[in-house]
Every structure is written in C-alpha cells, then in structure tokens.
Amino acid sequence: MKLFFILILYAFANVLTVDVANYKENVFVANLYTEQALNAGVLPEIIKGVVCGNRHTMGELAIMFVVPERADPDHLVECTRLQVDLRKEIHVAFYNLQVTQAKKPVPNRISYILKNPSVKGLNFENADLLHFGAIRRKLTQDVIKSVVIDTSIKKETQLAFEKYCLLMGLISCTEGRDYFIIDAVINDDEECVLTNYNKVKITYHSVEQIVEHVKILRQQANLLSRS
C-alpha cells in the first residue's frame, strides 16, 4: 500500500511538471505571436477587441496580456487556454489585415504574414516563466496605454467606462508584483474599483481621471527610457 501511494505521488508530480512545462511553452509561443502582432500594427485592435468582447474576467485578461507568470498552478489548463485564445485572436487579426490589404493594394507596402514558430527540440521544463512574463509586458504595456489615450480623444472612438476600467486594471498589473489586479467593477456610485490579489482597492472616479493617470505613467516611462 505504501509503495502504491508513493507511485501515485510520483505520477502526480510528473503530470504537474508536464503541465507547467506545457504552460511555459504556450506563453513562449504566444510571446512570439504577440511580437508579430506588434510589428504589424494590429495589437491595439486585438487588445481593444478582447477587452470589449465581454468574454473574460479581469484576472483572465491580466494573465493573457500582462502577467502570464501569475497563473494559478491549480488552474493551468484554463490559463493555458488563455494563451491559446491570444494566439487565435492574432490569427484572426492577421487574416483581416490580409483581406484589407488585398482590397486596397498600396505600392511598396509591407505585407505582413503571420509565421507559426517552431519549438521543436526546445525543453521548457526549466524555462524562466518570470522572464517570459517580462517579455509579454514589454510587448503590450505601451500599447495598452495607447489604446486608453487614443480612444479617448474623439467621442466616436470612446469606449464605455467599464472598458477603461479593465484597461486600467491591465496597466496597474504592470506597476509591480503587488498590483496583480483580479477584479475591476463599476460600483453603485459609478466609480471604477480595481481590486488586487491582496484585496486592496484602487478607485477611479471617471474616464478623464484614468486617461490623465495613464498619460502621467507614459511620461514617466519615457523619462526613464531616456535616462
């Protein structure tokens, strides 16, 4: 009986290791897709489309776009699916881009074709998920800020307050390990309330307040990059 129990534990440990390695691989591949989307200029529309699609919670959006390393070890299957969903969104965006370019040909325009990266022969068991998370943020955080600022300029492009709340939640996740936002809601007082994993709440009273805060963050980031 004791040997049988040990064998079960060993098998479970192996399955867990495989699941973690598989998740790391999916994060790595999604990063490669995201980099292509950034270079092709379709990443803003992807982020806006997913946030406005009402299919994901705040925590799921965070795992998808900014902090994949914060995945819950007990829900790796679901978190892996989020990385796959991101790749699917990128596939759709590239297809739409190719259709648009075909309808409106422009001389000497760069034609972007999505490349499917190969990970054959790579071992992800000891890969650094924290590093993969840092790469994801490097690819997405400036784009998310641009989505907030650019959509707010004209009335016809403005999003609903709840969408800016979600986008602010994503941006907040990039500000440090204590800022992993798991919930973003509009309360009865019509305020955006962000809640991090420590149950600390951050409140924004209007779209204008969110936009101004994002502008300050972008200015600070620009100053740091020049120093």
PELIN-V797818 format. One record per pair of residues at least 24 apart in sequence whose C-alpha atoms are under 6 Angstrom apart, sorted by the first residue. I is the first residue (numbers start at 1). J is the second residue. Records with the same first field share a line. If there is no record, write none. Layout:
I=J  J
//
This chain:
21=124  125
23=80
30=87
31=136
44=143
58=182  183
59=182
62=170
66=136  137
67=133
68=133
69=129  130  133
149=211
165=192
//
